[in-house]
Amino acid sequence: MITTVLGDIPVDRLGPTDCHGHLLIRGGLPVALEPEFLLDSVDAAVTEAKELLAAGGDAVIDCMPLGVGRDAAGLVETARRSGLTLVAATGFHKDRFYAADHWVRRYPADRITELLVAEAREGMERSGYGDPFVERVEARPGIIKVATSAPEPTAMEHTTLRAVGAAAAATGLPVISHTEHPDAAPAQLAALAAEGLPAERVILSHMDRHGDADTLAAACETGATVCLDWLGRTDRRPDAFIVDLVVELVRRGHGDRVVLGQDLARRGYWHAYGGEPGMRNLFANVVPQLAAAGLSPDQVRAVLVDTPRRVLDRMEMTR
């Protein structure tokens, strides 16, 4: 089963998936540092979701975790109004996005694990545990996020890696990680494995930002899934760059370890806020490029459907 914000669905119900998205970001330190991160309109999220669906997509993994502007209730409303299959996250972002006095810096990993497990089993906390009173929405997360800032995690990130690994092992949920650089992947996978989580349960995000085909292939060989998600930033790099990476990884036999996302966490990337290319870009523009580059329908399906299904499938709890 796959856990969405509207409840569990059979694995075969999941269609083409954007494996790294951001539909709502309501404040938090990320927005204070970069106001362009503010994505606070459910109406805008619904508009973008409907465009994605019309272009052939079905699902998005929303990767905003605790304490950085996640809007659990807004994600539920977006899914209900748009028809989007939406998987939400619990977990944590990188060190820089938490204030010096944030509670995540004060508690040991085992106590933080308890909070993550409670979200997975009882429902997401409306404020991301930012208020003194716990108020849960009915929706549960379908994935746990973790992040590191550099190849070597900070003290806070060591704690969150341990907490996330233990929570994932306890709940059967997969993990999606934020990597600032592909060199961060080995330390992340090692820390998660130490808590009982195998690499096969991990999606490594942002691996295309600085990684070449050799680096990405090495990550695939660990058993992890790599997410190529710097799409839509044509002012910096054409989407064809990522298309070429996908084709090369498929050629090397890693087509079942690659997924795509968009990470369009800025207002300027959304049609609904007056920007480009919009969330439809992956399915309207990039998917045809994959076919034109020589991938077969089955190979494209593996990237968009089969591998997301495998990774998001909630495993039997181990503890």
N, C-alpha and C positions, 0 to 999 in steps of 0.2 A: 504494500500500500504506500501511497504518496500522500503526505499531509499538506493540504492547501489551507488557505485562510477560511474557506467555506467548508472544510471537513476533509476527511480522507477519501481518496479516489483510487480505483484499481490502477495498477501500473499501466495497463494498456489504454487507459483514457488520456494519458498525457500525449499531446501532439508536439509540433515544432516549438522549441523552447529557447528563449533568450536566457542564458545561464548566468548573467550578471547584470542586473538592472537596478535602477533606483526610481521609484514612482513618487515617493513622498519623503521630504526631509523638512521637518518642522523645527528649526532652531538647533540649539546645541552649539558646542564649541566649533565644529566645522563651519557653520554658517557665520559665526562671529569672526572667524579667521578669513572666510571667503564668502561674502554675501551672495555670490552667484550660485552657491550650493542650495539656496532656499527654494525648495519645491513644495509649496504649502497649499496648493489648490487641488482638491479632489476633482473638481470639474476638469481641470487641465489633465490630470492623470487619467480620467475616464476617456477624454478625447484622444490622448495618445494611445491608450490601450485599444480603443476601437480601431484606430488607424493600423496598429500592429496586427490585429485580427483580420482586418480587411485585406492586408498584404499577404496573409497566409500563415501568420504565427498563431500560436495557441496559448503559450505560457511564458511567464517571467519569474525568475528567482529575484525577489527584492532583497538586496544585501545590506540594508541598514539595520545594525544591531542595537544593543542597549546603550543608552546614554548619549547618543549622537543625533537625535532628531527623528527616531523611528516613530511612525504614527500607526499603531496597530489597528485602531478603530477605523482610521482612514483607508487602510489597505483593504479591510473587509468591505467597506462601502464601495471602493473602487471596483473590486471583483464583482460585487453584486450588480452594480449598475452597468458594467461594461461586458460581462461575460468572460473576462480574462481568467484563465487558470493561474492563480497567484500563490507562490510559495514564499513565506516570510521567514525572516532569520531572527534568532536570538544570538547571543555571543557578544563579541567586542571588536572594536576597531583598533587602530594603532595608537601608540602612546600619546602622540601629539594632540589627539582629539579629546583628551580627558584632562580636566583641570588638575592642578597640583594637589588639591584637597579632595578630589573625587574618591568615593568610597572604594572603588576598585583597587586603589593603591594601599588600602588599610587592612584588607582581609586576606587570609591565606587561601590557597587554591581550593581546598576542600569545602570551605564555606561558600565560595563563589560557585562551585559546581552545584551546590544545593539550589541556588537561585535559577540556574540554567535548567536543571532537571524539573523544577517546579513549573517553569514556563512550558516546557515540552509536555508535561503531563496534565497541568491544570489550566493552561491558557496564558497568553502573553499579558504581562503587566502593562497597564495602559500608559503609564509615564516612563516605562523603562527603568523602574525602581528609582525614579527621581523624586518621588513624593514620599512623605512619611507613612502614608496609608496605602496598602496594597489593594489595587482595584484591577481585576483581570477582565479581559475580553474573552469571549468564548473561543476565539481562534487560537490555534496552536502553531508554533513555528514548524517548518518542515526541514530546516537546515540550521547549522550553527556556524557562525562566522568567527574567525580569528585573524589577527593581522600582526605583522612585524614591520619595523621601520627600516631595517638594514639586515645584512646577512646575519649579524649577531643580535638576538632580541634584547630589548631593555629589560630591567628588573620587572616592571609591570607586565611586559609581554611574556616573560617566562611564566609568570603566574597565570595569565589568561590562557596560554597554550596548555598548561597542565589542567586547568579547569575545564576548558573546552574539550580536550581529549577525553577526560574522565566522563564528562556529561554525554558526549557522543557514544562512548562505549556503554554507558548505562541506559541510554534511551533508544539506541538503534538509529539515531539520526546521522546523516552525513555531515561533513564539515566543508565549508568553502573558505579558503584563505586569501588574504590580501598580501601580495608580495610587492615590495617596492622595487625589487630587482630579482631576477631568477636565482641569484646566488642565495636568496633567503630560503629557498625551498628545502634543501637538505636539513637545515636546523629545525624547520617547522615539522617536517615529516618525522624526524627523530623524536622530537618532544611529544608529538601526538602518539607515536608508536609506543613510547614509554608508558603511556596511560592506557594502552590496550586497543588503540585504534589503528588498523592497518591502512597503508597508503591507498588501497583500493577504495576507501571510503572518503577520499579527499579530492576536492577540486582546487587546483592551484590557479588563482586568478592573476591577470595582468602579466602573464609570462611572455607575452609578445612585445611588451614595451621596450625591453632592452635585450631580449633573447633571440638567438639565431636558431636555425633548424637543429644544429647539433645539441645545443643546450636543451631545447624543448624535447628532443628525442630522448635524451638522457633522463629527463623528468618522467616521460611516459614509461620508460623502462623500469621505474620504481614501482609501477602499478597505479600511481596517481593519474588523475585526469587533468590535463592542462586546458585552461580557458583562455582563448584569444579574444580580447574584449576591447581593444583600442580602435574599434570601428567608428566611422562617422566623423573623424577628426581630419578631414581632408586638407585643412590648412597646415597640418603638420606632416601628414603621411597619407598616401592614397590607400583606400581599402584593398586595392589589388595586392598590396604588400602582405596583408594577412591571408588573402586568398592563396597567394603563392606558398605561404607557410603551411597552410592546411593541406594543399596538394602534395607538398614535399613530405609531410608527416604521414599522409596516407600512403605515399609511394614507399616509405620505409617500413610500412606495416603497423603504424600506430593509429589507424583510422578509428579504432574503438576507444581511444584515450584522448580524444580531442572534442571540445565543445566550443561554442561561440557565445559571446555576450556583447553588450554595448556600453555599459557603464556610463550612460549619458546623465551624469549627476550635476549638470549645469543648465540653468535656464536657457542659455543661448543655443543649446542643442535641440530644444523642443519646438515643434510647430506651434503648440498651444501657448507658448510664451513668446512667439514671434521669431523663433530661431530655426536652424537647420542642423541635421537632416531629418530629425524626428525619429521616434522609436520604430517607425515602419522600415527604416533603412535596411536592417539586417535581412528582412524577408523580401522586401521589394527590390532591393538593389544588389545585395551581396550574394544571396542564394543563386540568382541567375549567373553571377560571375563564377561561382563554383562549378556550375554545369558547363559554362563556356570554357572553363579551364581544363575540362576533361574528366571531372568526377562523375561517376555513374549515379543514377537515382538512389541505388542502395547505399553508396558511399556518402552521399549527402544526407540521407535519412539517418545513417549511423551517427553523424555529427549533431543533427538537430533533434532527433527523436530517441534512437535506441540507447545511446550513451547517457543522456539525461535521465531516461527511465531507469537505467541500471543504478546510477549513482543515487538518485532521489528515493529509490525504493527503501523504505524503512526496514532495517534488519531486526531480527528478534533480539530483545534486550538480553544483555549478558550479565547484568548485575542488578 
